[in-house]
Amino acid sequence: MNDLYNKQLKILKEQIESADAIVIGAGAGLSTSAGFTYSGDRFKKYFFDFEEKYHFHDMYTGGFFVMHLAPEISWAYWARNIYINRYVKAPKPVYEDLLELVKDKDYFVITTNVDHLFQKAGFDKKRLFYTQGDYGLFQSVDPAIKKTYDNEKWVMKAMEAQGFVKDKDGVFQVPEDGKLQMSIPTELIPKCPDGGSNVTMNLRADDSFVEDKGWHKASAASAKFMKKHEGMHILYLELGVGMNTPGIIKYPFWRMTYKNEKAVYACLNYGEAYCPDELVGKSICIDGDIGAILEDLKK
């Protein structure tokens, strides 16, 4: 296994260095490797009171559960969820390690992640396409309003209203007495600045998802990058992409690698590193923790 791993690592490193361009496709597994887990200690630290009262044990389940609660409670939950998944730094430097490997290359990132970790790590905003939205944005429930709204100021107020206190590094922590409010004042429930309608998260769940000007600009930049490097030696580097939405990254990467004789497909994933038979001769599939693999690539 070590011999195979080392051989794959060597080939991948050579491909990163020699490719004319690198297209990074990132899914949830990349953020999980960076420590952005939705359960366990991270969940218990910020949602212990919700878990005790409502008996759900992870942020994903909680998001569906609170839909049926009063808006003051639901938005208190979402303020915490947005805060720790959008406005705090990842526990592990996985994204920074990735940037170190590609910063001198002509790269572009397509991601289904909504946590903003690419930009927090220093990736060029003009080279990023967040296809599924952003935890840092609200959208109106009014389908006629095709705009998004930054939620950072609201999130900070909602965290303070629940009793969270900032430490010396400016990060919200549970107070020493452990007492928190599980709701926010009614007047703090977020509303759309344009008309006062209710808002929701700018996350793609159905056809109500708002593709704003920023989204379309990033989409155009992605298409332009692909067109510019058509037929060239491209490394399609897929990181932590599962089968929830394979049509966004995985299947297109397979198709583009198949059509371009100079292209190479690389899949780094924990337990799901594979490629179709047609690409076996031009693929590098490494099963393991992405963070550990990136660390080894830097050596």
Secondary structure, 3 states (H helix, E strand, C coil): CHHHHHHHHHHHHHHHHHCCEEEEEECHHHHHHCCCCCCHHHHHHHHHHHHHHHCCCCHHHHHHHHHHCCHHHHHHHHHHHHHHHHCCCCCCCHHHHHHHHHCCCCEEEEECCCCCHHHHHCCCHHHEEECCEEEEEEEECCCCCCCEEECHHHHHHHHHHCCCEECCCCCEECCCCCCCCCCCCHHHCCECCCCCCEEEEEECCCCCCCCCHHHHHHHHHHHHHHHHCCCCCEEEEEECCCCCCCCCCHHHHHHHHHHCCCCEEEEEECCCCCCCHHHHHHEEEEECCHHHHHHHHHC
